[in-house]
Amino acid sequence: MIAQKSSRIRSCKWCKDPVLGRADKIFCSVDCKSSYHQKLKKVTEKATAATDKILHRNRSILLELMGKNAKQKTLPLLRLEQMKFNFNYCTGIYENAKGKRYYNVYDFAYMKFSDGRVLIIRRNH
């Protein structure tokens, strides 16, 4: 049995013109494809700009406290608060086998202690 081709005409995802060619093709031209992805990138950047700014600031604070070469450092949590570190934002959370929770901020991680101290670790990538 021979499979029949669909007679339905597909429309370009960007300009709605007819799309000719492969069955999985979704844009009528390279220009439409580029325009679509550029618009998508702008919308994404606009939506994430505020969060990115906070995360970059948090990383800068950790870098300033750690210096260039330190692998880890323990200091008062109050010091991060004074520098306006925002504890509500991180790039990931890791819990080790002992149940200790580390908050990642790009290439750094920190863990809060119950006595008001924080351990900062420079992670290797």
Phi and psi in degrees as a GROMACS rama.xvg file:
@    title "Ramachandran Plot"
@    xaxis  label "Phi"
@    yaxis  label "Psi"
@TYPE xy
-95.6734  131.121  ILE-2
-71.5334  138.188  ALA-3
-91.8245  142.861  GLN-4
-78.0191  145.562  LYS-5
-71.9879  135.778  SER-6
-89.1893  -1.56211  SER-7
-70.694  130.083  ARG-8
-87.1928  128.239  ILE-9
-86.2071  150.744  ARG-10
-111.123  145.864  SER-11
-62.2396  135.144  CYS-12
-64.1791  -22.7161  LYS-13
-99.5633  -54.7541  TRP-14
-106.684  -7.0236  CYS-15
72.3892  7.22483  LYS-16
-68.7383  161.388  ASP-17
-63.2451  144.158  PRO-18
-107.767  125.119  VAL-19
-112.74  148.954  LEU-20
118.386  -147.997  GLY-21
-53.1129  152.088  ARG-22
-66.7573  -25.4505  ALA-23
-97.1146  5.77512  ASP-24
-73.8977  134.361  LYS-25
-120.469  -7.07406  ILE-26
-121.809  148.873  PHE-27
-81.6374  -20.9716  CYS-28
-154.079  167.737  SER-29
-65.1886  -37.0394  VAL-30
-61.4052  -42.732  ASP-31
-65.6125  -41.5718  CYS-32
-61.8718  -45.3872  LYS-33
-63.7934  -44.9236  SER-34
-60.725  -43.441  SER-35
-60.0917  -48.933  TYR-36
-70.7576  -32.4455  HIS-37
-65.6589  -42.5013  GLN-38
-64.3677  -43.4201  LYS-39
-60.0404  -42.0448  LEU-40
-64.5814  -43.2823  LYS-41
-62.0057  -44.1192  LYS-42
-63.3285  -42.3912  VAL-43
-65.278  -45.3689  THR-44
-61.6942  -40.277  GLU-45
-64.4406  -40.8401  LYS-46
-71.5087  -28.586  ALA-47
-103.754  -2.95743  THR-48
-58.6763  -45.4122  ALA-49
-65.0173  -42.6535  ALA-50
-65.5123  -43.444  THR-51
-60.0162  -39.6444  ASP-52
-62.15  -43.6981  LYS-53
-65.2434  -45.1148  ILE-54
-63.0874  -41.3764  LEU-55
-66.3387  -38.0319  HIS-56
-64.8679  -45.4354  ARG-57
-57.5133  -43.592  ASN-58
-64.1384  -41.0555  ARG-59
-60.9398  -40.5133  SER-60
-63.352  -46.4775  ILE-61
-62.6275  -41.0885  LEU-62
-63.2986  -44.1544  LEU-63
-60.8098  -42.6269  GLU-64
-69.971  -34.6966  LEU-65
-83.0456  -29.3626  MET-66
77.9436  -170.765  GLY-67
-78.1753  -35.7021  LYS-68
-114.476  -13.974  ASN-69
-64.6551  138.597  ALA-70
-90.5589  -34.4497  LYS-71
-155.651  156.751  GLN-72
-155.23  139.605  LYS-73
-111.453  131.987  THR-74
-151.528  169.473  LEU-75
-64.5867  138.618  PRO-76
-58.4733  -33.2036  LEU-77
-57.3088  -32.9843  LEU-78
-62.7261  -43.2016  ARG-79
-66.0194  -40.0828  LEU-80
-62.3282  -40.2097  GLU-81
-63.26  -31.1063  GLN-82
-87.4036  7.33673  MET-83
67.1626  34.7767  LYS-84
-66.3335  133.694  PHE-85
-101.226  104.718  ASN-86
-73.7432  -6.59698  PHE-87
-82.4727  -6.61266  ASN-88
-124.908  132.174  TYR-89
-153.099  167.434  CYS-90
-97.4931  -4.33339  THR-91
174.186  163.247  GLY-92
-129.165  135.941  ILE-93
-128.257  132.808  TYR-94
-116.562  122.864  GLU-95
-81.057  -179.955  ASN-96
-62.7905  -24.5942  ALA-97
-88.3423  2.66929  LYS-98
83.724  10.7352  GLY-99
-80.3575  131.678  LYS-100
-101.503  125.461  ARG-101
-110.299  137.767  TYR-102
-106.31  123.123  TYR-103
-90.1587  140.52  ASN-104
-132.788  92.6659  VAL-105
54.1832  -114.737  TYR-106
-93.227  13.559  ASP-107
-119.473  159.546  PHE-108
-141.161  151.258  ALA-109
-138.254  153.779  TYR-110
-134.513  130.542  MET-111
-87.5459  139.57  LYS-112
-103.597  155.997  PHE-113
-69.2656  -16.5876  SER-114
-90.882  12.4912  ASP-115
87.6976  14.6096  GLY-116
-108.305  165.096  ARG-117
-137.093  137.974  VAL-118
-100.821  126.301  LEU-119
-110.229  134.02  ILE-120
-127.21  135.694  ILE-121
-90.0589  119.356  ARG-122
-89.3758  146.773  ARG-123
-93.4748  138.679  ASN-124
